[in-house]
Amino acid sequence: MAPSDRIIRNRRAVPDGRALVGGLLVGLAAVGTWWFSVGAGTPVPPDHVVALRPISPGHRIEAGDLTVRAIDLPRSVDRQAFTRPDQIVGLIALAPLDAGALVQAAGLGPSTGGSRTREVSFAVDNEWAVGGAVRPGDRIDVFATDDRAHPATTREVLHHALVRRADATGSSSLGDHPGQTITVAVDDPDRLLETVTAIRADKVTVVRATGALASEAAPPSSTTTTTTRPKAPRPTSRKGAGG
């Protein structure tokens, strides 16, 4: 082939570094414009109170138990939630809360109040404690019956006490009497001695008062008693006597 017959083609120009950087900046600007246009007008979710660490039933909520997180909630759930920890500090947890769980009004109850509060535990068979249905956060009235005298007497030793714990004891399958060990908060230290004496020496009956007003009836004084009629003696039989 003669030199004059050769076809000369122009080579494609390869973009240099400046062109590449320029194109990248243009692309980023386009992405940024799209991002802000999509996000424009979208409100930031409000803060809501969540548990910072696990919280047990009956625990008095402290500031260190809580934190806030931005959470977008349905309106029905938002009505039960809180936006500031100080709204619930001092209240009592009625149900367990895992770390990160949303704190809701239905899971909280009023505290017993002052720093003079003490806690005391006692054991009671389920048949004398609402069938074993007492739960942390319940309010209970506790009665002590002394049947050593005749007639027997019953008195109220705790009124509208807050249940901090309620642990099952015994097992009917093992022949034990199923019951509960109940831990309650005692507001008045002056009644603590009487309470301990009663639950150690007398037969205890628990009445659940959750939902009842604490002011329905003032706690009776230590001298107030309720007399119960003595039970008629039960007939007894002796094996082998008279056939």
Secondary structure as UniProt FT lines:
FT   HELIX           3..5
FT   HELIX           17..39
FT   TURN            40..41
FT   STRAND          47..51
FT   TURN            57..58
FT   HELIX           63..65
FT   STRAND          66..70
FT   HELIX           75..78
FT   TURN            79..80
FT   HELIX           85..87
FT   TURN            88..90
FT   STRAND          92..93
FT   TURN            99..100
FT   HELIX           105..107
FT   STRAND          108..109
FT   TURN            115..116
FT   STRAND          118..125
FT   HELIX           126..128
FT   HELIX           130..132
FT   TURN            136..137
FT   STRAND          139..146
FT   STRAND          153..169
FT   HELIX           172..174
FT   STRAND          179..186
FT   HELIX           189..191
FT   HELIX           192..201
FT   STRAND          203..208
FT   TURN            210..211
FT   HELIX           214..216
FT   TURN            222..223
FT   STRAND          226..227
FT   TURN            239..242
//
